[in-house]
């Protein structure tokens, strides 16, 4: 049986939330999360921003009776800093002069009625991954788009995906002419396939879903 699509109110909350993920990719993410949730293990997102995609993960987690976990330092990735195309002045904390998307993220989950289904970890992905020990049904990588950050996210989190679980990577652009923040996500996608530990399950625009089938990440 294919996973159920999000209810209209969840989709409306997703569409109204601050963020960049298109609806088609969001629906594909929700379907992957709903499928992975059947393993009875947590779903984890790297790169939360203001919670747009977290709504879909949390809804799938609620339906599966598991927990959605988000990992983000909430200071914004490279392309979201002042002077860059994706900077949003409304996310800057005027007291410290730096981005802080955590308050917006919390409001996003509250409005969607999903706070009780998410554990938010505020910290840098490699630091959190270094002490992580719980198997995961799904890892969604949507953090920094430099090779350094994307590689660290892959190396830190892919080994924790249970067999049969899913690795989801956003902003995979095989053609350099199509990318907008660099091809680091595409390179970790190729690395995952080359490892033999993952096979491709689906592709929706720039969203790739890979299934873990063996060791050797």
Secondary structure, DSSP 8 states (H G I E B T S, - for coil): -------HHHHHHHHHSSS---HHHHHHHHHHHHHHGGGSSEEEEE--TTSHHHHHHHHHHHHHT--EEEEE-SS--GGGSTTSTT--GGGEETTTTEE--HHHHHHHHHHHT-GGGEEEEES-HHHHHHH--S-EEEEEE-S--SHHHHHHHHHHHGGGEEEEEEEEE----SSTTT-SS-SHHHHHHHHHHHTTSEEEEEEETTEEEEEE-SS--
